[in-house]
Amino acid sequence: MARMTIFVLIDALGWEVLKEHQFLNDELPYRVPLQTILGFSSGAIPTMLTGEPPAVTGHWNLFYYDPEGSPFRWLRRFAFLPDAVLDNRLTRKLVKELGRRFLGMGPNFECCVSPRVLSYFNFLERRDIYGRRGILNVDSIIDQLADAGVRYRVYTYHQWSDEEILSRAVSDVSTSAAEFFLVYLCEMDSTLHDHWGDRGRLQDKLDWYTVRLRQLFDAALRSDPNARLIITSDHGMAPVRHHYDLARDVADLRLTLIDDYLAVYDSTMARFWCFSERARQAISQLLLSLSCGRILPDDELARLGVLFPDRRYGEIIFLLDPGWIFAKSDFHGTGWMPAGMHGYHPADASSDAIFLSNLPPSVEVRSVADIFHCLREEVLGARTQCSREAGERRRRIVNHG
């Protein structure tokens, strides 16, 4: 049996935050920052699981332009309704339940785009990306492990809270025959959003994880004295200092939504599709006049691995500078004012993810894409080595028999 590998993904725990706090320093002496990819977890985690950038996996932002294939095309029949009727909390909840229960959007679908324009978009994560064939265009580490016959367990927020995940994992590493455990802990993300500058609150959360992850690793070592523990994250988090209402200023351009343009406003990124030259010029001129962010050119998008020739994720992509967020977006209203945010340029130090391990990795890790190659070598490489050693032992027995 190959060495047991426990891979823990802690959402949003960045290098800039971690280096100011104590967190399993003795148990995990190998510690390096990792560069993430541009965007959010919906792009970063598929890259971690496959080793490929979003332009290859097809996974970047959750909503993409697809007017012909949108499962919400039927909403166009209600375009005559005013926003007070078509776009309110009750309507969004109804669309969410319809998407989850009848339209095949999966149990984690949220109506994060206005129902007025949702009929022109499709939703990316219909499948569980942590399950088999869950990523569109590329095999993930889970696919490769399953194809190789490696026994594995996966724990995510799709089923349980962090507390439940860690309790189950401790029990399973002690009793199951699995060789690989993927443990995804998501609650640090909300802690950092709400309490980025509160060192005491952050240390308390890290201490909570420390106690439970030590229990997990101790249980693993009792089952396999050579067990490997790797803790990583998908991106970091920056302090929020400024707010800007881009949606308001775009509305003031007096363009016609749907006829002239469409837009999706993430917390730190705005994506536009223009259907008239007047809209393209007006939106571009507005964005170029801003000092809080910039339009990302195609050559930069290509270098970052997020250039899509069909422009499904946007024709014009505007990214805010670190520390800025939109006053309101499709993913949060005006009432949410977080202390921390992610989704900035990966060159900014606050965006760096982490890689912690009890042993140096068998391959160099510099970016979140390297996680896949590290895990593949740790699990499949070790398994291959065990097979070679077993074969050599059999040959020696036969030769001496």
C-alpha positions, -999 to 999 in steps of 0.1 A, spaced: 0 0 0 13 35 -9 18 62 17 -14 78 30 -17 114 17 -40 139 34 -47 170 12 -64 199 31 -77 229 11 -85 259 33 -104 284 13 -89 319 12 -61 314 37 -34 335 20 3 338 26 2 374 37 -23 365 64 -6 333 74 29 347 79 16 370 106 1 341 126 11 307 142 -4 277 124 10 242 127 46 256 123 62 226 139 42 200 122 45 216 87 79 231 84 79 233 46 60 265 38 59 285 6 35 310 -11 18 300 -43 6 323 -71 -31 319 -78 -50 325 -110 -70 356 -119 -105 354 -106 -122 334 -79 -124 299 -65 -145 288 -95 -114 291 -116 -86 285 -91 -98 252 -77 -103 234 -111 -67 246 -119 -55 231 -87 -72 198 -94 -61 195 -130 -28 215 -134 -44 234 -163 -54 271 -166 -91 281 -170 -86 286 -207 -80 248 -209 -104 235 -182 -132 258 -193 -138 268 -157 -134 305 -148 -164 325 -135 -197 308 -126 -219 326 -152 -210 327 -189 -227 342 -219 -247 316 -237 -280 331 -251 -289 300 -272 -280 273 -246 -292 291 -215 -315 269 -194 -332 301 -183 -344 313 -218 -380 310 -206 -374 341 -184 -375 362 -215 -413 358 -216 -414 379 -184 -392 408 -197 -422 431 -197 -424 430 -159 -409 459 -139 -378 452 -118 -398 454 -86 -416 422 -97 -390 404 -118 -359 411 -97 -366 408 -60 -356 384 -32 -387 361 -37 -381 359 -74 -345 350 -70 -353 323 -45 -379 309 -69 -354 308 -97 -328 292 -74 -351 264 -64 -362 258 -101 -325 257 -111 -316 232 -84 -346 210 -86 -357 210 -122 -331 225 -145 -301 204 -136 -280 233 -121 -269 212 -92 -275 217 -54 -252 247 -51 -268 269 -77 -275 305 -66 -294 331 -87 -265 356 -85 -274 374 -118 -306 394 -122 -335 374 -136 -339 402 -162 -306 391 -179 -302 355 -166 -318 341 -197 -287 351 -217 -263 332 -194 -255 296 -184 -242 283 -151 -208 266 -150 -208 242 -121 -236 218 -128 -215 189 -118 -196 184 -85 -160 194 -94 -147 172 -66 -163 141 -81 -155 120 -111 -156 138 -145 -167 170 -126 -145 193 -146 -155 200 -182 -125 194 -205 -97 178 -184 -93 149 -161 -88 159 -125 -66 143 -98 -98 125 -87 -103 110 -121 -67 99 -124 -68 83 -89 -100 65 -97 -88 53 -130 -56 39 -113 -77 21 -87 -65 43 -58 -90 44 -29 -98 79 -19 -123 100 2 -135 135 -5 -151 159 21 -165 193 10 -191 219 21 -214 203 -5 -224 179 23 -210 191 56 -197 219 78 -160 222 86 -166 206 120 -185 177 105 -159 173 78 -130 171 103 -148 147 126 -156 124 97 -121 125 83 -105 117 117 -128 86 120 -122 75 84 -84 77 84 -84 54 114 -108 28 99 -108 30 61 -83 16 36 -82 48 16 -48 61 5 -59 97 -4 -81 121 15 -92 155 1 -105 177 29 -120 210 18 -126 235 46 -145 266 35 -153 286 67 -120 306 68 -132 325 37 -161 341 56 -139 347 87 -115 367 65 -142 385 47 -157 397 80 -127 401 102 -96 406 80 -79 431 103 -88 414 136 -57 395 144 -72 380 176 -103 367 157 -81 352 129 -57 335 154 -87 320 172 -100 305 139 -65 292 131 -62 277 166 -95 260 161 -82 245 128 -49 236 145 -64 215 172 -86 195 148 -60 191 121 -35 178 146 -61 152 156 -65 143 119 -28 140 114 -22 120 146 -49 96 135 -32 93 101 2 86 116 -13 59 138 -26 42 106 6 50 86 37 63 103 48 77 69 16 96 62 19 129 43 0 161 53 -4 189 28 -23 221 35 -29 246 8 -54 273 -3 -69 286 -35 -61 323 -31 -54 350 -5 -74 379 8 -67 417 8 -81 444 31 -109 464 17 -104 502 19 -125 517 -9 -159 512 -26 -170 523 -60 -204 520 -76 -196 511 -112 -231 497 -119 -246 532 -111 -222 550 -135 -228 525 -163 -266 530 -158 -260 567 -161 -247 562 -197 -283 558 -208 -276 526 -227 -303 500 -231 -297 468 -212 -298 437 -235 -302 458 -267 -269 477 -262 -250 456 -236 -249 430 -209 -228 431 -177 -220 408 -148 -205 426 -118 -184 404 -95 -170 419 -63 -138 430 -79 -143 424 -116 -169 436 -142 -174 418 -174 -192 434 -204 -207 422 -237 -215 451 -262 -240 448 -290 -237 483 -304 -207 505 -312 -223 533 -291 -222 510 -261 -187 498 -267 -174 533 -269 -193 547 -240 -184 518 -216 -148 517 -227 -144 555 -222 -159 553 -187 -136 524 -177 -105 541 -191 -113 572 -171 -113 554 -138 -82 554 -115 -94 525 -93 -89 497 -119 -82 489 -155 -93 470 -186 -73 439 -190 -59 436 -226 -60 403 -245 -23 396 -243 -24 399 -205 -55 376 -203 -36 351 -225 -6 352 -202 -29 346 -172 -45 317 -189 -80 332 -190 -84 343 -226 -115 327 -242 -117 333 -280 -155 330 -280 -157 357 -252 -181 336 -232 -167 353 -200 -167 388 -213 -156 410 -242 -144 438 -219 -130 427 -186 -124 454 -160 -104 445 -128 -103 467 -97 -70 474 -79 -64 456 -46 -83 472 -17 -112 483 -39 -146 465 -43 -178 474 -60 -203 491 -38 -228 466 -51 -225 436 -74 -244 406 -87 -230 387 -58 -236 411 -30 -260 440 -24 -253 474 -9 -257 461 27 -226 439 27 -193 458 35 -166 431 40 -133 438 57 -115 416 33 -119 405 -4 -102 384 -30 -103 383 -68 -75 407 -75 -46 404 -99 -25 373 -91 7 394 -92 -4 412 -60 11 396 -29 -23 396 -11 -36 371 -37 -9 345 -29 -21 311 -17 -2 288 6 15 254 5 24 238 38 37 202 42 54 180 68 79 170 40 93 188 10 73 181 -21 86 158 -47 80 184 -74 86 222 -72 54 242 -63 52 278 -73 16 282 -84 -18 266 -76 -15 247 -109 15 228 -94 -7 213 -67 -20 188 -92 15 176 -102 25 174 -66 -5 153 -56 -1 131 -87 35 124 -79 28 119 -42 0 94 -47 4 78 -82 42 81 -82 44 64 -48 20 37 -59 41 30 -90 72 28 -68 55 4 -45 45 -18 -75 81 -18 -88 94 -28 -54 68 -55 -50 77 -68 -85 114 -68 -76 107 -88 -44 87 -114 -64 115 -117 -89 140 -122 -62 118 -149 -46 114 -167 -79 151 -165 -87 161 -179 -53 133 -205 -54 
